[in-house]
Amino acid sequence: MLVTLIHNPSAGDQDEDGESLRKLLRDAGHEVRYQSAKQDGWKRALKKPADLIVIAGGDGTVGRVIRRVADRGIPLALLPSGTANNIARSLEQVERPFEELVRGWEKARRVKLDVGVAKGPWGERNFIEGVGFGLFAGLLASHELEKKPKGKRRGAGGVETALRRLSKDAGRVEAIEVTAKLDGKDLSGHYLMLEALNLRYVGPNMHLAIDSVPGDGEFEVVLVTEDERERLVHYLDSWQDNRERLAVLPSHRGKRLQIEWTGFPLHIDDKLYPKKDPAPKEIAGPVEARLEGAAVEFLMPE
C-alpha cells in the first residue's frame, strides 16, 4: 500500500526523523511518504493520494489529522505513542507492539469513529474526544495560568500527575449552574463536571463513558452533581489499583447537547474556551455539541 505517515517526533521514544518507523513500514511491504507533524507541509501531505494514512503520535496529533480527513474515505491506522492515547485506548490499540499492529493491517476490519461539531460564540470546531466543563476543564484552565519552562517536553508521568491533581481538586471543586438540553430533554442543574463524550476516555485516561461504542452515532453525557462527589473522589483515588476501572456515574445518550455558556472554563477536546484575550462576543453565549454523521474509519487489527 501507499502509506502517508504523519509522525510527531516529540511523542514516544526518540525517533526524531521517523526512520525506524519508515523502516518498519517498508519492511512490511508498504511504500511510505513521511511527514513530520511538527513541520510545515503536513496538511498538504494529507491531500496527496494514499491508500492509508498512518498516525504515529498522541491524541493531539491524531485529532488534528482526523479533522482534516473526515469523510474523505481514506482509512486511518494508529501507532500510539502519546501520553494518554485516549483515542487508541478506546479503539483497543494500546500496549501492543507496533510490529503486531502493522502486520495486522492487511486483514484488519474497519471501525468507524464519529466526528462531532461544537458550535459557540467563537465559531465551529470539530471534536473527537468530547466537550465539557467543571473538574477537567478547570484543570486545563489552571495549566494555562501556570508558566511552563520553554521547550520542556511532557514526561511519561503526565497522566499520573494529572490524575493526582484531579483527585485533589475533586474534593473541593464548586458546582456550576447551567441551563442545558440533550435532544430536547432538560438537563439543567448544578454540576461538578459535565462531559459529552465521543470516546470512553477523556483527559488523563479518565474512564467515564459506560456505554460508548465507536461510531454508534451518539455521544454519552456524563453528569456529576454534589450527590456523586464522593463516588468521583473514590474513583480518582483508586486509579493506581486499576487504570481501566470505570467511573460509574449518571449518564445520558444523545446526538445534540445545548448549553447556555456563561463564560466558565469549557473544553473542546484539549482546547480551552474562552481563549486567551478573547473578543467580548466570544466570552459567553449558546453552545451546541452535535453529531451530524461525519466520521473516519480506522483499521482495527485483530
N, C-alpha and C positions, 0 to 999 in steps of 0.2 A: 504493500500500500504506500501511497504518497502521504507522508505524515508531516503536518506542521507542528513543531514542538515549541510551545511557549513556556519559557523557563524563568523562574525567579531565582537568581543566583544567591539571594540573601536568605533563602529558606532552606532548612535542612543541612545536610553535610556540605562541606566545602567542595564546590564544583563550579568555580567562577565562570568558566566558559562553556559548561554543559557538555564537555567532551565525553565524559563517562556515560551520560545519558544518550548521547548520539550514537556511541559505540554499541550500547545495549540495543537500541532500536535497529541499527544497521545489521547487527549480528542476528536479529530475528527476521531479517529479510526485507526491512522497510527502507524506502527512500526518505531521507529526512531533510526538511527545511527548518533550520534552527533560528529562533528569535528570542533574545533576552527580553523579559518583561520590564526591565529597568532602562531599556534604551528606546529612543525614538524609532518608530517603524513597526512596533508590534501590532498596531491597529491595521496598518497596511498589509502585514503578513497574513492577517485573518481574512482578507479579501481575496487572496490568491486561491486558485483551485487546490483542493486537497481531498483525500479520501477519509482522513481522520485528523482531528485536532487533539493533540496530547498536551495536557497542562501539568507541569511539574512545579508545584508551589502550594501555598496555603489558601485559605478561604478568600483572602483579598484578591489574589491573582485569579483564582477560579471564577469568582464573581464578576470580575472585570471582563473576562473572556465571554462568559455566559451572556452578559448584557449586550455584547457586540454581535453574537451569532445566533441569538434566539430566533427560532422559526426559519432558519436558513437550510435546514435539512442535513447538515453535516454532523455526524456523530462525534462525541467527545469521549476522551478517556483520561483517567486520572493517575498521576504518580504523586501521591500525597506527601508533601514534605514541609508543611507548615507547622504551626504551634498547636492550634486547636483542631483543624481539619474537620469542622462540623459537617461540611458537605460530603466529604469522603466517608466520614463516620456514618452518616445517615444512609449512604449507599453501600455500607458494609465493605469498604475497601481500604481500611486502615490496618496497620500491623500485618501486612502481607508483603513479602519480598517483591521488589519491582520486577525481577525476572519472572516470577509467577504471574503477575498481572499482565505483563507483555505477552507471555505465552498464551494466556487465556483470551486475548482479544479475538483471535481467529474464530473461535466458536462461542463467543460471548453473546448473551441475549442483550437486547436493548431495553433500557429503563428510562422512562420519561420523567423529567423534573419540571414542575411548573415554574414559571417566572411571573412574579407579581408586579403590580404597579402601585406605587404610593404617590398620591397627589395632595399637595398642600399649597400654602401661600408662596413657597419657593419655586413651584412648578411640579414636574413629574420626575420620578426616579424609579427604575426597576429594582425589585428586591428579590433575593434568593433565600436568605435565612428567615428574616422576619422584621416586623415593625413593633415597637413597644415603648413603654415609659415606666418609670418607677425605679426599682432597685438596679437593674443592669444599666439603664440609660444614665442613672446617677453616677455609676462607676465610670462610664465613659466621660461624663462631664468633669468629674474630678481629675481624670487623667489629662484632659485638655488644659486644666489650670496648672498642672504640675509641670515644671520646667524639665525637659528631657535633655540629657547631655547630647551635644551634636554628634551625629554619626554613630551613636551607640545602638547596637543591634539587640533585639529582644532575645533573651536567653531561653533555654529549654524549660526553665521553671516558671515561664509566664503564666501558664494555665493554673498551676498550683497557687501562685501568688495572688492571682485574681480571685480564685475561689476562696482563699482565706480572707481576702478583703470583703468579698460579698457576704461571707458568713458573719463577719464583724458588723457590717452595715445593716444586715437583715434585722438585727435586734433593735435597731433604732430608727430605721427609715420611716419617714412620715407618709401617711396615705395621701394620695392626690385625688381630689374630687373631679370627676369627669362626666360629661354627658356623652353617651355612646350608644350605637346601634349596630347589631350584626344581622344582616339580611332583614332589616326592618324590626328586629326584636330589640327591645330596650335593655341595655346592659349598664345603664348609668349607675354610678356608685362611687365609693371611696376605695382606692386600690393602692396597695404597697407595690404592686407590679402588675402590668397587663402586657402580654406578649401575643401578637398574632403571628403564629409560627408556620412557615412553609416546610420546615425540617424538624426532626426530632430534637435537635440540639440548637442552642444559641449561646453566643458569648464564649466563656471558658468551659465549653463542654457541659453546660447545664442541660440535663436530660429532662425536658419539661413536657414534651408532647406525647400523650399516651397512645393516640390512635393514628398518628401521622404516617401516611403511606406516600412515597414519592409519586407525583404525577396523578393523584386521585382527584384533582380539580378543586380541592378545598384546603383551607388552612385551619389551624386549630388555635383558638383564642384561649389562652391560659389566664385565669383571673386569681389574684391573691389579695384577699381582704384581711382585715385585722384578725378575723377568726382563724385564718390559716397561717398567721405569723409563726407560731410555734412549730408547725409542720415544716415550713420553709427553712427555719433556722436549723432544725434537726437534719433536714436533707443536706444542707450546706456544711454542716458539721461532720457529716458521715461519708463524704466523698472519698476519703482515704481508704475506707474499707472496701468500696466497690465503685469504680469510676462509672460503671454502667447503671448504677442504681437509678431508678425512675422516681422523680419527684411527683407524687400522686396529689395533684392539685385540681380544683374545679376547672372545667374547660367546656367550650362550645365549638362546634364546627360550622364553617360558613364560607362564603365567597366575597362578601363585601362588608368591611368594617368602617364605620363612620364615627369620628370623634370630634368634639369641639375642643380644639387645642388652644390653651391659654398661655402658651409660652414656656411651659415646663420642659425639661430636657426630654427629647424624643429621638429615638434612633431608628434608622432605616438600614438594616444590616449593620455595618460598622461606622456609618456616617451619623453624626450628631447634629440635631437641629434644636434651637436656632443656630445658624452658622456664626462664626466669629465676625463681629461687626456687621450684623445683618441690616438690610434696609428696614425701615419701620413697618412696611406692609408684610415683611417676612417673619415677624415675631409671633404672630398668633393668627388663628383662623380655622376654618373647617379642614380636616384631614381625612382622606379616604384611602384605605388599602383594599385592593381587589385583585381577583384572578379573572383574566379575560380569555384564557385559552393559549396564551403564548407559552412555549416550552422548548426545552432542549432534550436530546437523547444521549445517554451515557452507555458505553459498553460496560457490561457487568460480567466479568469472568466468574465462572462457577467456582 
